[in-house]
Every structure is written in C-alpha cells, then in structure tokens.
Amino acid sequence: MVDIDLNGEPEHENGTILDTPKANPPTVGMCFPSGYEFSEFCHRYAFEQGFEMFVASDILKTEYKAKGVSKKGVGELEARPHMMDRLRFKCKKGGVKKSEGSNVTGCKMFVYGRVKNGEFVLVSCDLKHNHPLSPDCSRMMVNYRSIDGPTFDRIMINERAGVSISRNFGTQLIEKGGFDNMTFNKKDVRDAIAVERRKTMFEKGDAAGLEDYFKSQRELNCDFYSSMQRDEEGILKNSFWSDARSRGACKYFGDVISFDTTFSSNRYRMPFAPFVGVNHHGKSIVFAAALISHEDTESFIWVFEEWLKCMGKPPKGILTDQDKAIARAISEVFPGVPHRLCLWHMLQNASRNLGKLAEWKSIDTLIRTAVHDMLDPNEFDEAWCLVMDKYNQRGKGWMQDAYDNRQQWAPAYNRGTFWAGMSSTQRSEGMNRYFKNHVDLECGLVQFIKNYEFCMNIKAEEEKEDNFDSVDTPPQLDVDKSVLAEYVFRKVYTNAMFADVVHERKGLTHTNVTRTDSLGSLVLYRADEKLTSPHWRKRYKSYNVKVDKVKGELSCSCQLFEFRGILCRHILKAMDVEDFQFVPEKYILDRWRKQVRSYESIRVSYYDPEESKRLAKAKELTQRHNYLRELAMHNEEAYKLYTEATDALRIKMEDVVGLRKTGNVGDNSICWWDPEARNVFGRSRLRPREHNERALKRLAQPPEEGVIKTPVDKRHVGRPKKGAYSIYDKSKKNLASTHAEIAANEELIRSTYGHIPSYRDRQEHANNVHDACVNLSYNGPVLEDIPESSQINLSEDVSQTFDYDAFVWRKRPGGRMTL
C-alpha cells in the first residue's frame, strides 16, 4: 500500500522533485508530473505577464478523498494542487461586473489541465485578455507576495523587541535594497504578526500554554517557582512566578520592595503586579511577578502567600499605593512588616480632595511644610493639627483620615527606617511603563510571558554592564581625596552609589558644624546648611549631629543614612572636624558594594552568563562568510571561483542533511540561495487557513478534565479611575509665583507654625547665623522663588517628593534659569 503524504509536495519515484519547466506560454499538450508543477507553471507565467490567476474549478483524487481531504479542510486535510485530478485556472478579472468600481472585466482567459495516463496534461487554454497587463507591478499582486522563513523570524524578533510595524517594515526595506526587491508590503507584516498572536492563543489555550511554559522553566532550572490558581470551573484566576536569578537577587536586595498593580497587561485585562526592589546600582530590579484577575483582598492574600512560599521570608518593608485591599492583605500575610504608603499619591489625594476649597493654596503650602520640614513626629503632629483647626478640617474629611494613618506615610515617622531611598511607588510604576513599551494589550498570556522574558533579559544585560563599568571604569567624577569617606567609598561602592556620596560631599561647601556639647566620648554638633537660594534671601536649616569616635557611632537628625544608606553631608563634615582615620564598618553597606554575587552566575531562560556553543558556531560561520565574501568581490576570477565552490558545497551539504533536491544539479530557473524566489510561485497563503481565527476555534479541542482553562476577558473590572482634577495637571498654569506670593507664603508659615517651640527655635537660630560661618564660594544651582513648603528634606528621595515636570520653569531677569 502506497503511503500518501497529505501535506507535503509530490515526489518522484526516486524521491526528488523534478525541475519545473520554464515559464513559456501555455500550449495544449504540455505534460507535467502532477498538479503541483502545473500550478507552479501557470503562476510563473502569470507573474511574468503581469496578471493573477485563481482556481476556478478542481476535482480531488479519489485516494485523497478517502483520507478525509476536502476543499474546506484545515492543516493536513486541506486540498493542495498535487492532490487534484483536474484544475482550471482563470484570470482574476474574469467574471461578471456586479458593482460600480469593481475591477472585474469579464476576461475569458483560462488554462485547463487534467490527469491522463499518469501525467498532468494541459488540455485547453485561451490566453487572450480584455484588459491591460502590468508586468512591472507583479510584485504588488496578492498571488506573488510572500514572507520567507528567515525574514519572518526577524520580523517577530523586532516585534518582541517593541519595534513598531512601520519601523519593522522599514528595516526589511533597507536590508533588501528598496521596494523593487520586496515580495511583501506593510499590510502583510501586520497580518503576519496578527496571525502569530492568534496562533499562540489557540494552539492549546492561553492558560494551558502558560502552564506548559512554567513546566519547561522548572525543567531548565529546578529553582524556578510558579503557581496558578483556578476557580471552581477550572478557569485561571491568578498566577505567580519567579525565576532562579530573581530569587537569588531577592536574598541580597529583597529587604525593601515596592508593589503596584496599575498596569493591565494582556487581552484579558489581568493586572500585572511586579515585586520591585533596588539593586546595588540604585536601579530597579524585579524579584517576582503576578497576573491577577481581580484587585480584591482575596487575590492579594494569595499573591503574598505565594511570595512567602517562594522567598521563604517576608520583606522588611513594603511600599504600596493607598489601596485598602492591599493593606488588608499585607496585615494578614505580613503581620508586623512596616507598610508604607506612597507619599506622592498622598499629596495627589490632598489636591484631589481639598483642591476645590477657596483656601487650597494656603493649605497646600502648610501641608508641604509640615510634611517636608517638620523633623520630629511630635512636631509634625502639632503642625498638622494646627492646619486642621485653622481651616475647620478636624474630625472629618481627607485630612483627618490622613492624620489617622500618618505612621504609614509621613516622613517624620519613617525616616529612621531603611527604605533604600524609596518614598513612593514610582519604581513599580516605572517598571510597569517599561513593560508596557514591549507588551501589546491585545496579546495573550503566552505572548506576554515571552515579552516579559525579553524585558528581563534587557535588565540583566544592563546590570552586567553596570557591574563591568564599576570594576573596569573609574567613576567620571570630581573626586576629593582629602575627604576620608569619599576616598573609602570610591574603592568599595558601585559607580552609581558613589555618585550619591560625591553629591553629599559637594554639599560641604555650604555646610558648617559647630560643637555644642560633649558627654564623655560623645560629641554633639549643630550643622547649619545654607539652602541654595539667592543671597538676598538668607535661608538656613539646622540639624543635630552626634559623633562618638571611640565607639564608632555616627548619627544625624536628618537621618539620611537610616533612610537611604548614604552618609549625609552633616556627618561627613563632623567626621572631618573630628579627624576620623577610618570609616566605621557598619556605615559601609554590603548592598552598595561592587562585589560578585551568586545570582549573577545562574543560568535562566532569558540570560546565560556564558555564550552558548550555538552562538559561538554562528559567530564563527559569520566571520568565515564575511571574509570569503570580501575576497570574492576583488575580481571576476575570485567571484567565479566562489560561486562554483559554493554550488558544489551546497549539493554535498544537502546530501548530508538529507534535503530533497530539485534535480541532480539544482533548478536553474530560480536561485537556490534566495528563499524568497522559492516561496513566490505556488506559495502558501500569506495567512494560511490553519492559522485563521475561525479555523483555530474550530480545531481547538475542549479542555480535558482537570486542565486549567483560559480566563475570560476582564475588561473594565479593575479599580475605578479617580477624578481628573489635580493641581499637578501640566495644562494648568497655576504654579507661577511672584515675590509677593513668596513673601505671603513665608508669612503664612511663620504665623501658623511660629509658636511651635522647636520650629521657633530653628528659625531664631537661622536668623542669628552669620554668613561667615558658611562657605559662600558655592557656585551650584540657584533655586529662586520656591516657597519654603516646597523645599525637599534630605531624608526623602528627591525624585519622589517634587514634581519637576509640573513646575513652571521661567527666566530670571539676569538670564539665569530659575524655578
């Protein structure tokens, strides 16, 4: 019994495909081995003449009918030319004109062939057309447009890299040398990408594909952790995963994490929730990720419990936005773990809830002064209560609610705890925006996880480059080796963190310390720092510094080290006065050191520390080919020698690999080395039927018992969007201030907070500080016309507490840029 290949091309008895006749005009009596060669011949002729043909009628062979092949079949059961007993081709402009503007002209051109005595014979034909032909535009016709395999792979690589379709097509256009060499257009690229997305969704279902991905990752590395939660009907609800490299990084930097769910990542609108931290370069790093179906307490509890199972311990601190469901989940799963609310969101909520009040500008000034300038919890409490009493906000509304939860967001209550410089969820939101640049909202779960891997690969490579730069390239900064701390940290800290040390050292030019008292080996200093404001506005801030040279104890009331892990300028100045000979070891944090860490050598799917053998072979082959190509271009003799040698090598390599050849010496009618030329004539569809959405749905098997099911579309079920009103709206020009407004704000602050003892003492001391105490040779930036409430406390992350983009920049009369 002869085995019938339902999907392959027809073979000759010796296993080779015979050479296709050249595209001479069709003539009655021409013979072909099968309908495949007949079809290819007709399409080649039409391409050279400048028109298109289609199958007007066909009859399937009996043996293929018995196999289940039909005209409506999909995949292996789809009818193909070599399975036909009869074929009739007609010009595409043949038929009846049904509407105005139709391109049908009633052309009678046709070619008809059928099987006779084991051969496919051209029985009759009519080659006359009633319309002009366009041989120069054949490449634009649908029948002759195709995307070859290597080009399709490059297109999908660009798609995963977040390249737009227009730029994706443009790269192919440049590579192929112009439109005349293109066998597809931009629409074909868009369709090919859409087909690939649908294919990933319907092959096994998104949820099953995601489950298979997790299984493959565990086979690659047993330390890969994943979990999937389903409902009573077996539909995917939530998923959580963390690869071996991320789990290893969490052991070093997972003390403080940021968690946010503001980004819906896929066609099911499942929010993407990454666990983000800060690495030794001060950059964001992902420890784990989750896809959740609902932003409710139950879902967050499940996610945090999976974190505990994965990492083995809770974080030392977690930073989120003001969401009650997240707060309840944290209190249940992470009892006792400090939970801090995003400070930026709190100030946004202030403008949203109080912005419509007539006294809002004054309230905003006082709130910001209390938040950023009140250093002590008691002082902050008194200042906040004064504002509530003055504007009748006590016992009701947002201010009272914020005051009740002040331990979770107020800097005065959190400066003494290490938060790696984070005071908002900006890192999580920034990571969400980063993923959003590489993820289309219509992609399925499988496509999303591939894009997630790509993003993680970029992050891993960036960290590798930062590690190399920290070891190989000294920081390009103005280093003052006379400052002990700067000399020490230059050797042990990464470049990025050493830059923060240099920033604090530069602050020494306008900082002075005065010894106030001593208790044994403990020495007390008052540090006076002149704010970077014009000389006509004498502005100072004072801090209390404690130095114990014998015990190696250092502390400052600004608490920058406790908050960010970097010694502040006030301590550096006191160390210089006390003439320290070394920096105490506990003030050199391991998390900022430029040392090799174990997770950097872990191999995961998206990152291999060592170049693989496959890549090494590809690199060597490329180098060999480039060298021979350059030699072949020198003269005609070298070019002829190169082509003859490659032809002979091609035939030998096809024998070794086992490819079927088109004849013994190759098909002379097309170029064997050009994949596009082989795909144009008799090609498959640009959008194969087996990849169409309707066909995929028809072929999709119902999920077996116990198999996880794909989630339904969860559009518009996330947290409701909040009101659009905000003082940070860049379209509103309400932030410009004048000297009169500045003076009014300062008078408002003094009149409101002036009777607070600690605040009054600081102001009196600042007024009595002489300019001679401070180095006035400072030539740093000038910040003019900033209300005192907008000054940023050193204990806070600068990028989080002041919205630079929203502030109105303007020119000072002298020409210097000011705020």
Residue, then its C-alpha position, 0 to 999 in steps of 0.5 A: m500500500v502506497d503511503i500518501d503524504l497529505n501535506g507535503e509536495p509530490e515526489h518522484e519515484n526516486g524521491t526528488i522533485l523534478d525541475t519545473p519547466k520554464a515559464n513559456p506560454p501555455t500550449v495544449g499538450m504540455c505534460f507535467p508530473s502532477g498538479y503541483e508543477f502545473s500550478e507552479f507553471c501557470h503562476r510563473y507565467a502569470f507573474e511574468q505577464g503581469f496578471e493573477m490567476f485563481v482556481a476556478s474549478d478542481i476535482l480531488k483524487t479519489e485516494y485523497k478523498a478517502k483520507g478525509v481531504s476536502k476543499k474546506g479542510v484545515g492543516e493536513l486535510e486541506a486540498r493542495p494542487h498535487m492532490m487534484d485530478r483536474l484544475r482550471f485556472k482563470c484570470k482574476k478579472g474574469g467574471v461578471k461586473k456586479s458593482e460600480g468600481s469593481n475591477v472585474t472585466g469579464c476576461k475569458m482567459f483560462v488554462y485547463g489541465r487534467v490527469k491522463n495516463g499518469e501525467f498532468v496534461l494541459v488540455s485547453c487554454d485561451l490566453k487572450h485578455n480584455h484588459p491591460l497587463s502590468p508586468d512591472c507591478s507583479r510584485m504588488m499582486v496578492n498571488y506573488r507576495s510572500i514572507d520567507g522563513p528567515t525574514f519572518d523570524r526577524i520580523m517577530i524578533n523586532e516585534r518582541a523587541g517593541v519595534s513598531i510595524s512601520r519601523n519593522f517594515g522599514t528595516q526589511l526595506i533597507e536590508k533588501g535594497g528598496f521596494d523593487n526587491m520586496t515580495f511583501n508590503k506593510k499590510d502583510v507584516r501586520d497580518a503576519i504578526a496578527v496571525e502569530r498572536r492568534k496562533t499562540m492563543f489557540e494552539k492549546g489555550d492561553a492558560a494551558g500554554l502558560e502552564d506548559y511554559f512554567k513546566s519547561q522553566r522548572e525543567l531548565n532550572c529546578d529553582f524556578y517557582s510558579s503557581m496558578q490558581r483556578d476557580e471552581e470551573g477550572i478557569l485561571k484566576n491568578s498566577f505567580w512566578s519567579d525565576a532562579r536569578s530573581r530569587g537569588a537577587c531577592k536574598y541580597f536586595g529583597d529587604v525593601i520592595s515596592f508593589d503596584t498593580t496599575f498596569s493591565s497587561n494582556r487581552y484579558r485585562m489581568p493586572f500585572a503586579p511586579f515585586v520591585g526592589v533596588n539593586h546595588h546600582g540604585k536601579s530597579i530590579v524585579f524579584a517576582a511577578a503576578l497576573i491577577s484577575h481581580e484587585d480584591t483582598e482575596s487575590f492579594i492574600w494569595v499573591f503574598e502567600e505565594w511570595l512567602k512560599c517562594m522567598g521563604k521570608p517576608p520583606k522588611g518593608i513594603l511600599t504600596d499605593q493607598d489601596k485598602a485591599i492591599a493593606r488588608a492583605i499585607s496585615e494578614v500575610f505580613p503581620g508586623v512588616p512596616h507598610r508604607l504608603c506612597l507619599w506622592h499619591m498622598l499629596q495627589n489625594a490632598s489636591r484631589n480632595l481639598g483642591k476645590l476649597a477657596e483656601w487650597k493654596s494656603i493649605d497646600t503650602l502648610i501641608r508641604t511644610a509640615v510634611h517636608d520640614m517638620l523633623d520630629p513626629n511630635e512636631f509634625d503632629e502639632a503642625w498638622c493639627l494646627v492646619m486642621d483647626k485653622y481651616n475647620q478640617r478636624g474630625k472629618g474629611w481627607m485630612q483627618d483620615a490622613y492624620d489617622n494613618r500618618q505612621q504609614w506615610a509621613p516622613a517624620y515617622n519613617r525616616g529612621t527606617f531603611w527604605a533604600g531611598m524609596s518614598s513612593t511607588q514610582r519604581s513599580e510604576g516605572m517598571n510597569r511603563y517599561f513593560k508596557n513599551h514591549v507588551d501589546l494589550e491585545c496579546g495573550l498570556v503566552q505572548f506576554i510571558k515571552n515579552y516579559e522574558f525579553c524585558m528581563n533579559i534587557k535588565a540583566e544585560e544592563e546590570k552586567e554592564d553596570n557591574f563591568d563599568s564599576v570594576d573596569t571604569p573609574p567613576q567620571l567624577d570630581v573626586d576629593k581625596s582629602v575627604l576620608a569617606e569619599y576616598v573609602f567609598r570610591k574603592v568599595y561602592t558601585n559607580a552609581m552609589f558613589a555618585d550619591v556620596v560625591h553629591e553629599r560631599k559637594g554639599l560641604t561647601h555650604t555646610n558648617v558644624t559647630r560643637t555644642d556639647s560633649l558627654g564623655s566620648l560623645v560629641l554633639y554638633r549643630a550643622d547649619e546648611k545654607l539652602t541654595s537660594p539667592h543671597w538676598r534671601k538668607r535661608y538656613k536649616s539646622y540639624n543635630v549631629k552626634v559623633d562618638k569616635v571611640k565607639g564608632e557611632l555616627s548619627c544625624s537628625c536628618q537621618l539620611f543614612e537610616f533612610r537611604g544608606i548614604l552618609c549625609r553631608h552633616i556627618l561627613k563634615a563632623m567626621d572631618v572636624e573630628d579627624f576620623q582615620f577610618v570609616p566605621e564598618k557598619y556605615i559601609l553597606d554590603r548592598w552598595r558594594k561592587q562585589v560578585r554575587s551568586y545570582e549573577s552566575i545562574r543560568v535562566s531562560y532569558y540570560d546565560p552568563e556564558e555564550s552558548k556553543r550555538l552562538a559561538k558556531a554562528k559567530e564563527l560561520t559569520q566571520r568565515h562568510n564575511y571574509l570569503r565574501e570580501l575576497a570574492m568581490h576583488n575580481e571576476e576570477a575570485y567571484k567565479l571561483y566562489t560561486e562554483a565552490t559554493d554550488a558544489l558545497r551546497i549539493k554535498m551539504e544537502d546530501v548530508v542533511g538529507l534535503r530533497k533536491t530539485g534535480n541532480v544539479g539544482d533548478n536553474s530557473i530560480c536561485w537556490w540561495d534566495p528563499e524568497a524566489r522559492n516561496v513566490f510561485g505556488r506559495s502558501r497563503l500569506r495567512p494560511r487557513e490553519h492559522n485563521e481565527r475561525a479555523l483555530k476555534r474550530l480545531a481547538q479541542p475542549p479542555e480535558e478534565g482537570v486542565i486549567k482553562t483560559p480566563v475570560d476577558k476582564r475588561h473594565v473590572g479593575r479599580p475605578k479611575k479617580g477624578a481628573y482634577s489635580i493641581y499637578d495637571k501640566s495644562k494648568k498654569n497655576l504654579a507661577s509665583t511672584h515675590a509677593e506670593i513668596a513673601a505671603n507664603e513665608e508669612l503664612i508659615r511663620s504665623t501658623y507654625g511660629h509658636i511651635p517651640s522647636y520650629r521657633d527655635r530653628q528659625e531664631h537660630a537661622n536668623n542669628v547665623h552669620d554668613a561667615c560661618v558658611n562657605l559662600s564660594y558655592n557656585g551650584p544651582v540657584l533655586e529662586d522663588i520656591p516657597e519654603s513648603s516646597q523645599i525637599n528634606l534630605s531624608e526623602d528621595v528627591s525624585q519622589t517628593f517634587d514634581y519637576d515636570a509640573f513646575v513652571w520653569r521661567k527666566r530670571p531677569g539676569g538670564r539665569m534659569t530659575l524655578 
